[in-house]
Amino acid sequence: MKKTAVVILNWNGRDLLEKFLPTVLRHSLSEDCEVLIADNASSDGSVEFLSSAYPDTPLIVFDKNYGFAEGYNKALQQVDSEYVVLLNSDVETTENWIQILVSYLENHPDTAAAQPKIVSYKHKNQFEYAGAAGGFIDYYGYPFCRGRILETLEEDKGQYDLETPVFWATGACLCIRRKDFLEAGGLDARFFAHMEEIDLCWRLNARGRKVACAPSSVVYHVGGASLSKEDPKKTYLNFRNNLLMLYKNVAKDNLLKIFLVRYILDALAYAHLLVQGNFKNAKSVVEAHRDFFKLRPSYKQIRKENLSKTTVKNVPGVLQESILWNYYFKGKKTYRSIFTEKIAP
């Protein structure tokens, strides 16, 4: 058994594997670290390519596309390393990226998971949307990052190079203790994709396990390789999964207030999409709310379990107000302009 396993989940990403896997192998393989691929029933020749070009790289082949969440759950059941890294196939790694993350976790036993600094592959002076320099969340469930507030991406000028605890670490490159992953219940398979890593990190934080960003580890992320941000399916998953995440994790005293506000905000998002003529994405918002209500009864026991295991009343990394209010009405569009003193310690 090697101490660390880097697990790349692939679905029809042969081109990405051809481009990025050689660098991942060069920067990762060692006496203590292996790289393996889990394939979600690709139909683009990925398995044949890997078997031919990388016969020594362990390969797990699933019988169907289980999505990001259940795909990783199943893959990690077949890995016995102390540390595992969930790594997207569209990520370019750098020298010592994995050693820095593992070292951080070894030096911080109270921390369950850590991410590197995520920089855009296409614009390497700019943070990447999915994770940037560590994720946070506002009172109403809207995620944001150091280096990325809603649609505004900052240039990376070293302003977020300090190691820091965060609310969530990106699933694009998530280094986590396998024990913590399993004990927290892994990723929610019914999410399929999107928000599942935030939901996992919420559980970890609530149970007293920290999440962090170690920005001296750097990777470059293409982003949008599976679904573009304009895709109606992505809109649907983001809205539905965000509502499910709130229901699963928000304390009873705050739940009604938060959902009342969210219904209003989501109605405004729906109206905005209609005005833009984006009818498919507007329909996705409605479908997300419909399916949330269908799924909610089946989550009652999960919610009860999550709240019963919560040991931290004020979960760190939560902005105790609206990110939308700060962004659209106050014109504050960078992490530093809003959050230095407002993030719960």
Secondary structure by P-SEA (a helix, b strand, c coil): cccbbbbbbbcccaaaaaccaaaaaaacccccbbbbbbbcccccaaaaaaaacccccbbbbbcccccaaaaaaaaaaaccccbbbbcccccccccaaaaaaaaaaaacccccccccbbbbcccccccccccccbbbbccccccccccccccccccccccccccccccccccccccccaaaaaaaccccccccccaaaaaaaaaaaaacbbbbbbccbbbbbbcccccccccaaaaaaaaaaaaaaaaaccccccaaaaaaaaaaaaaaaaaaaaaacaaaaaaaaaaaaaaaaaacccaaaaaaaaaaacccccccccccccccccccccccccccccccccccc
